[in-house]
């Protein structure tokens, strides 16, 4: 592989105008597609095959007038100070508001609070339904809806909106660009050259542009979740900068060693580029693996992010050497000058310190990870609802008003579908089911059954006493579903529970059940890949165990901040609650890929020196001498890029940004920079042990560039003979 990449880099270097033009054309074509073909994105989270989704599908077929699966909104109305909703002029104002809501674009129906009985002395609730699913409610529709409340608000009413129709598509913010600025500063300090610092930023931005444009173009042909391009943006920026950083650093090293620019570019891509390929493959494996979980939103996010990472790898291997052809020796700065006398580099001093005291360093690092991981033992999972929205948002205000007036459960009604096609007496079966449900714990009230035109399907609305995110409501859903078995045996009818709350419960359960199988899948595949790269059983095992420690500590930090509320003011986190159900499995996939990046980049250089004759323990030191500074810079860049997303409006994006930033911090500085050298120093040459039969079976991918060195020596020998 090293020889192949060496030739590719030299071709790109020589044909730099052609390569740069091809990438510019790709960016322009996909950018045009994004501008002309991109479609509306969705905030909905559904999982085919769950009971709640099957009930929605049944209603669409048998009870279309129930408008199952369409967007809904809850409008909370509070009377002006000192007034009550029973007063005639106040009632007239509320009914005028209801009329304005009915006239809003896309609205199918609005339940008058006075007719529906959702009125207290001071608070009323109007339940709305749309003709379209939440994915098709546009920003202009939402703006028209909230504008309808203007006259009532001018009259002193408080009007707030909740429900899935109100949730807009999150947009990137200027604060997320702070990470790029920090990355530029870190690169400038690391390289001491504006040109060298600018190349990783330029290639990363081009890669993100290509990846994001591709995602937006695809959204015109397939429905995508609104979080999909944001994850692609996060990872595209982070890995794009890091991959280019490692190659540019190696290029500068080759130039400083006396090689001509073209040869230096070839050697840099042949060695560091090989590590980039396998680091990228590890990330891609982890992300594409999200498709096997069976959750469409995670599969979409994984594929989009994996495609962006693949683009980053291709750009690092082709466009970057072409740009190095334009830059030549300008990438060299003052820091490229050889060190004369004085103390060794900090990375080398740290590696020697760890090598002298491996046991206490290892024990301290492991105990630190375990302590930080303690909060993870109390992790509660759930999906976002209006109760977890920011305190100053209209969704949260509507939730609080409705809770005050009617109880928390009104914010999360359960829809019970009674399929009585096989019942002897459908109406008797529905009445029996309603009576049975009303006697269950945590039930506030149950509506009378509403039948479809065919008389074989009925709807019952159940209002829990507890909020939609509570364990009591989750248990109530399970209790109602248990009633189905008894009802089916007695009457022949079948019960199923749906609605937004039931959907969220089903999604959470599916995600929790998929976590361990997914973890086993990506760990197994990556173990094989790392065994192929390092030709060792011990190094992949150590890398995997270190990753598990990083994940545990990251889960602990996420729980402490987003569930317990620690440091929320400092970090700008506006609300706390259960951890997003999809965060753990998403974090496992993304962080695993990123963690393996540092493992590959750092340990590859150790193996390169070991293969070329260095003592095993001395190879640890030399690997740090060459790689520690760049790995630290890469980690700081990733941390800053991810941390910029903590300022996002959507809590899911906030938690992903924080988790990835903290995870990279722990994995890079505690696991890879501390635990790895301690273990490698303890094991010595045994760290590279591989059974003989396995050594013969495994193909030699030559990440350390041994075959490339032989290839170059063979070509230099005839040249010396001719000279």
N, C-alpha and C positions, 0 to 999 in steps of 0.2 A: 504493500500500500504506500509506503513512504516514497518509493521510486516513482509510482504513478502520480502521486500528488506533487512531487518535485517537478516532473515534466509538465503537469498542468499549470503550475505556478510560473514556470519559465515561459510557457506559451502565452499566458495572460500578461506577463511582464512585457514580452516583445510585441504582442498585438493589443496593447493597452487601449488604443482608440477603438478598436473593434469591440472588445469586451465591454468597455464603458458605454459604448453606443447601444449594445444589446440590452444591457440593464436599464439604460434610460428609456429605451423603447418599451420594455416590459412594464416599467413604472407608468409610462404615459398611457399605454393600452389599458392596464388595470385601473388606473386613475379615472380614465374616461368611462370605463364600465361602472365604477363606483358612483360617478356623478349621474349617469343616465339610467342605470338598471337597479340600483339599490332599493330595497323595499322596507316596509314597516317592520320593526322588531318587536318582540314580545317580552312581557314580564311574567307570563304564566309558567307554572311548574306542574307538569302532569307526567304520570307514569302509566303507559298502557298496561293493561292486565290487572291493575288493582281494582278492588271492589268498588271504590268510589268512582273510578273512571268507567267501569262497566255499567254502573247505574246511570251515569250521564248518557252513555251510548244508548242504553235501553230507553231512556226518556226521549231522546232525539227521534227514535224510531216509533215509539208508541204514544208519546205525549208531547208532540212538538210545541204545543201552546204553552207548555211549562217553561220554555226558553232555557232549558238546561245548558250550561256551559257558556251562556252569554254574560257579558259584563254586568255587574251590579254596583250600585252605590247606595250608601246610607247617608241621609241628610239629617244632621242634628240641628234642631232649632230651639233656641232659648229665648224666652220672652224678655222684653226690656225690663230694666230694673224697676221694681215696684208694681209690675203688671203681671197678670195671669193669662194663660192661654184660653181661659173660659170667657173672658171679656169679649163682647161682640166685635169691636174694632180690631182687637188683636187676632181673633179668629179670622176675620176677613183678610187681614194682612198675610196670615199663614196660607190661606186658600189661594190668594193671589200669587204667592211664591210657588205653590204647588202647580198652578197653571203655567207659570214661567218655566218651571222645570220640565213639564210635559212637552213644551215647545222647543226644548233644547235639541240640537241635532243628534240623531241616532237613538233617541230615547223611545222605548216601546211602551212603558207604563210607569206610572208613579202612584203609589198607594197613598191616598189622602189620610193623614194621621187621625183625623176625627172619625172617619169611617172605619179605619182599621183598628181603632182603639189604642194606638200608640201615642197617647197624650197623657201627660201628668199635669200638675198645676203649672209648672214652669217650662217643662221640656217636652218637645214633640219629635218624632222620628218619621221621616218619609222614606220608604223603601222604593228604590228605583231599579228598573231593568232596562237593558239596551237590546237592540235588535242584532247586535254583532258581538263576537267574543272580545275579551279584553285586548287581544292582540290588534284589533282593528279600531279601537278607540284612539283617535288622533289627539295631538296636542291642542288643535283648534276646538275639538269636541269638549275637551276638559276645560278649556278657557271659556267656552260658551256656557258650560254648566255652572262654573263658579261665578261668572258674570251675572247669571240669572238671580243671584242672591243680593245683587247690589241695592235695589230699592228697599228690601227688608233690612239690610244692614244700616242703611241711611236712616231708617226709622227706629233704630236702636236695638234690633234683634241681633243675636249672635247666631251665625249660620256656619257650620263646619261640615266637611265632606269626608266620608270614609268609603272603603270598599275597593275592589280591584279595578274599577273603572277610573279611579283617581290616580293610580300609580303610573307615573310617566317613565319614559326611557331615560336612564341615567346618562349624563353627558360628562365627558372629560372636562376637568377644570384647570385653571391656570396653576393652581397649587401643585398639580401632578407634574408640571414641568420643572419644579424645584429639583427633583431627582436628577434631571438631565444637567442642570446647572452645577449641582454638586459633582456629578460625574466628570464634567469638563474640568473642574478645579482639581479633582483627584488625579485625572490623567495628566494635566499640566505639571503638577507637582511630581508625579511619578517619572515622567519622561524628561522634564525640563526643556521641552520643545513644543511650540504651538502646533507645528505641522504634525508631529507624532501624536499629540493629544487630539488633534482634529480628525485624524483618519478613523479611529474607532467610532467616534460620534457620527461622522458622515456616513459610514457604511451601516451603522445601526439604524440611523434614521431612514436610509434608503430601504433597508430590509423591512422595517416597520411599515413604511409607506406601501411597499409591495404587498406585504401580508395583510394589512388592514384594508387596502383597496380590493384585494382578492375576497376577503370576508364580506365586505359590503356588496361586491358584485354578486356573490352567491346568494346574499339575502334577497335579491330580486327574483330568485327562482325557488328558494326554499325558506320556510319560516325559521328564523333563528332567534334565540333568546338574546335579550338586550345586553346581558353580561358577556356574551361571547367575544365581541371585539375588544372589550376592556382587558380580559385575561390575555388575549393575543398581544395587546399593546404592552402590558406589563412584562411578559416574558420576552417579547421581541426586542424591546429596549435593553433589558438586562443581559440576555445571552448574546445579543448582537454586539454590544460594547465589549463584553468579556472575551468573546472568541477573537475579535479583532485585536484586543489588547494583548493576548498571549502571542499571537503571530507577529505583531509589530515589535513586541519586546524581543522575541527570538531573532527577528530580522536585524534589529539594532545590535544584538549580540554577535551575529555573523559578520556584520559590517565592521564592528570593532575588532573582530578576529582577522581582518585583512582581506575579506572576500569582496569581489566586485558586486555591485547592487543586484544584477540579475541572478548570479549564483547565490547570493545571500537570500534573496526572495525564495528561490527554489528550495534551499536548505531549510529555511524557516517554515515553509508550508509543508515540506516533507516530514519534518519532525513535530513541531507544535501543531501543524495542521492535522496530523494523524490523531493527536489527542483531541483536537476539536471535533473530528469526525465521530470518534467514539463517545465523547461527552455529549455531543448532539444526539447520537443514536440512543443514549440512555434516557435523555429527556424525552425524546420522541416516543420511545417504548412506554414510558410512564404515562404520557399524555394520551396516546392512542389506546392504551389499556383501559382508559375510562369508558370506552365504547362497550366493553363486555359487561359493565355493571348493569346495563338495562335501563338506564335513566337518560332520556333524550337530551336534557339540558347539559348534563355532564359530558355526554358523548360529543355534542356540538362544540362545547368549550374546549375539550381535549383535542379534537381534530383541528380546529381553527388555530389553537396555540401551537400544536405540533407542526402544522404547515408553516407557521411563521418562524419557528425554530429551524425548520429545514431550509427555509429561505436564508436565514442568518448564516447557516453553515455554508451554503452554496456561495453566498456573497464573500464570506471570509476566505474561501478557497479560490475564487476567480476574480471578483471585483477588487478585493483588497490588494493582491499582487499587481493588478493593473494600475491601481492608484500609487502603489509603491514605485512603479515605473516612472510615474510623473514626478514623484517626490524625490527619488534617488537618495542622496546622502543628507537631504535636508531634515530627515527625521532624527538625526543625531543632535543631541544637545549636550550641555555641560556634564550631565549625569552619566553620559556614555563613556567619559574618559576613565581609563583604568585607575583604580584606587591605589594610591602610593602610600605605603606605611600606614600608621594609625591603627585604630581598632577595626576588627572585621565588621561586616554588615550585621545589623540587628538580628536578621533572620538566622544567620550562622551562629551568632552568640546564643540565641534562644535554643536552637537545635542542640548545641553542645551542652547547654545547661540541662535540658531535658534528658539527653543521653547520659549525663552523669548521675541524675536523680530520677530515673524512670518510674520507680515504684511510688514514691510520694506524689509525684506529679500526676500519675495515672489515677491513684486513689482520690486525690483532691478533685480532679476533673469529673470523675464518675459520681462522686458524692454530690458535687454541685449540680449536675444534671438531675439527679434523683430528687434533690430538695426542690428545685424549680418545677419538677413534674408533679409534685404533690397535689396542687389544685385540680389536676386533670381527673383525679379520682371522683370528684363531685360534678363532672361535666353533665349538663342537661342539654339535650338536642331538641331543636324545633325549627319551624320555618317562620319567616317574618310575617307579622300581621300588623294591624293598626296600633296595637298596644306596644309594639317595639319600634314604632316610628319616632322620629325626633320630637321632643316635647313641644317645640314651637311649630310643628307641622299641623296642617288642617286635619290629617288623618288621626293623629294622636288626640287632638282636641275633640274631634267628633267621637272617638272611642270613649274618652273620659265623660263627655256629656251624656252619651247613651247609657254608659254604666251607671252614672248618677241617677238617671231618670228611670231606667228599666232593668238594671242589673247587667253584669259583665257578659252574661251568656247571650244577650240580645245581639252582641257584636259578632257572634259566631253561631248562627242557627244551623241545626242539622236537618238535612232533608232526607226523610225516610221514604223509600220507594217500595210499594207493596205490589209485587207482581202476582196477581190473582188469576192468571189465565188457567191455571190448573186447579183452582179452588171450586168446591161445590157451590158455595154461596159467597161470592166476592165481597159483598158489602158486610156480611157477618164476619168474614175473616178480617177485613180492614178495621171494623169496630173492635174486635178482640185484640188486634195488634195495638191499636191506639190505647186501649185501656191498660194493656200489659205494660206498654212503654211509660205511661203516665205514673205508674207505681214504682219505677226504678229510682234509685238514689240519684241526686243531683239534677233532677228534672224540674224546671220551673213551671213550664206549661207546654201543652201539646194541642195543636190545632186539629179540627175535624178533617177527616179524609176528603180529598178532592179527586174525583175520578175523571179519566179521559173519556172521549166520546164512545169508545168501544166497551167501556166498563170493565176492562181487564187490568188496568193499572191505576193505582191511587198514590197520591202524595200526602205526606203528613209532615208538618214542620215542628221540630222539637227545639225548644229554647232551654239550654242548660242553665243551671245556676252559676256555674263557673265560667271563666273566660276561655276563649278559643285555644290558648296556649297552655292551659293547666292540665295536670295529670288527672284531675277529676273528670274533665271533659273527655280525655283520651279513654279513661275507663268506661265512661258512659257509652261511647261509640262501641267499645268491645262488648258491653252488656246488651246493647240493642242488637248487635249482630248475633249474639248467642240466642236471642229470641227467635231468630229465623229458623233454627233447627226445630224448636218446639212447634212453632206455627206451621211449618211445612208438614210435620208429621200429623198434626191435628186437622188442618184445613186444606192443605195442598198449596197454600200461598207461600211466597218467598219474600223475605225482607232484605233490603240492602240500604246502606247509609252513604249519602254523598253530601255535596256542599263543599265550600271552600275549606272549612275546618276539617272535615273527614278526608278530603284530598291531602291536606297537609300532614295529617296523621299517617296516612298510607305512604306518602313520600318519605317521611322520617323513618318509618319502620323498614322500608325497602333499602334506604341508604345505610341504616345501621346493620342490616343483614348482609349487605354487599361489602362492607369494609374489610373484614378479614380475608375473604376470598380474593379481593382485589390486591390487598397487601401481599398475599402469598404469590399472586401471579407476577406482579412487577418485580418483587424481590427475587423470585426464581429466575426470571428472564435476565434481569440485570446481573445476577450472580454469574450466570453462564457467560454473559458478555464481558464482565470484568475478568473472569477466569481466562477468557480468550485473550484479552488485552495484556494482562500481567503474567500469564502463564504461572499461576500460583493458586492454591486453594485457600491459604491463610489470608492473603490480602483481600480477596472479595468477602470472606467471612467477616473480617475486621471492619471492612467498609459498611457492610450491612448492619452489623450490631451498632456501629457508631451512628448510623442513620436512625435506627430505632430510638436511640438515646436522644437524638436531636428532636425527633417527632414528639416524644413524650414530654420533653421540656417545653417545646413550643405549645403543645396542647395546654400545659399548665399555665403558661403565660397568657394564652388567649382566654382561658376561663377566669383568671385573676382580673383581667381588664374588662372583658365584654360581658361576663356573667356576674362577677363579684363587684365590679365597679372601681377597681384600683386604678389610679392614675388617669381616670377618664378626663378630668379637667386639663391635665397636661397634654394629653394626646388628642383632645378635641372630640372625644367620643360622646355623643349626645344622649344615647340611651343604652341601657343594659337589659339583659334577658337571656333566655336560652341561646346556646351557640347554634348558628345556622346548621341545619342537618347535613347540608352538602359540603360544609367546610372541612370536616375531618378527612373525608375521602379525597376531596380535591387537593387538600394540603399534602396528603400522603403522596399523591401522584406528582405534583409539581415539585415539592421539596426534595423528593427522592432524586428526581432528575438533576436538580440544581446541586444537591449535595455530592452526587457522583461527579459533577464537573470538577470540583476542587480535588476530589480523590484522584481523578484521572490526571489532571494537570500537575499536581504536586508529586504523586507517587510515580508517574511516568518518568519524570526527570531523575528520581532516585533509581528506578530500574535501569534507565539509560546509562547512568554512571556505573551501576553494579555490573551490567552486562559488558561494559567496556573495561572491566578489570578492577574497579574500586572495591575496597573492603565494604561489607554490607553495612556496618555501622557508620563508616565514613561516607558511604553513599547517601545516608540520611542527611548528614550535614551538608554535603555538596548539593543535594537536591534542594535543600532549604536556601543555600547560598544563591542558587540561580532562580528559584521559583517563589520564595516567600514574599518578596516585595511585590511581585506582580499579582500573586494570589490575594494578598492583603488589599491591594488596590482594586482588584476585581470584586472582592467581597464588599468593600465600602461602596463601590458603584451600585452593586445589586441592592444593597441595603437602602441606599438613598433613593433609588428608583422606586422600590416597593414602598418605602415609607411615605413617599409623596402621595400615595393613594389612600393613606389614612385620612386625608382631608376630604375624601369623596363624600357625596351626599348619601349614597346607598350604604346601609350598614353591612351588607354582604361584601361589598368592595372594600369598605374600611377594614373588616376583619381579615379578608384575604391579604390586603396590603400589609397589615400589622403582622400577621402570622408568617408571611414569607420573609419580611424584613427580619423579624426576630429569629426565625428558623435559620436563615443564612448566617446571621450573627453567631448563633450558637454553633452551627455546624462548621463554619469556617474557622472560628477562633478557638473553640473548645475542642471540637472533635478532630478536625483535620490538622490544625496547627499545634495541638497539644497531645491529644490521645494517640493520634497516628504516630508521631515520632517516638513517643514513649513506648508503644507496643513494638514498633519496628526496631528500636534500640534493644529492647529486651530479647526479641527473637533472633536478631542478627540475620545470618544467611538462611535460617530456618523459615523466615518469612516468605522466601521464594520457593518453598518446597512444592513439588508437583510430582505425583507418581510417574514412574518411567513410562508405563503403558499409556497413561493419559497424555503425557508429553508428546508421544509419538502420534497419537490420534488427533490432537488439536492442531488446526492449521496455524502457521506462524504468520500473524498479521504485521509483525515488525513495527510496532508503534515507536520503539526507541530509535529506529532508523539505522539499524546495523547493516541491512542489505543496501541501503542508500550509501552508507560510508564505503562499502566494498565496491559499489557501482562507480562511485566517484574516484576511488583509488585506481580501479581498472582503467578509467579513462585518462587519469593523470600519468599513468605509467608509460603509455606510448608517447605522450607529449614530452615527457622527460627524456625518453630515448631519442626522439627526433632532435631535441635541443642539444 
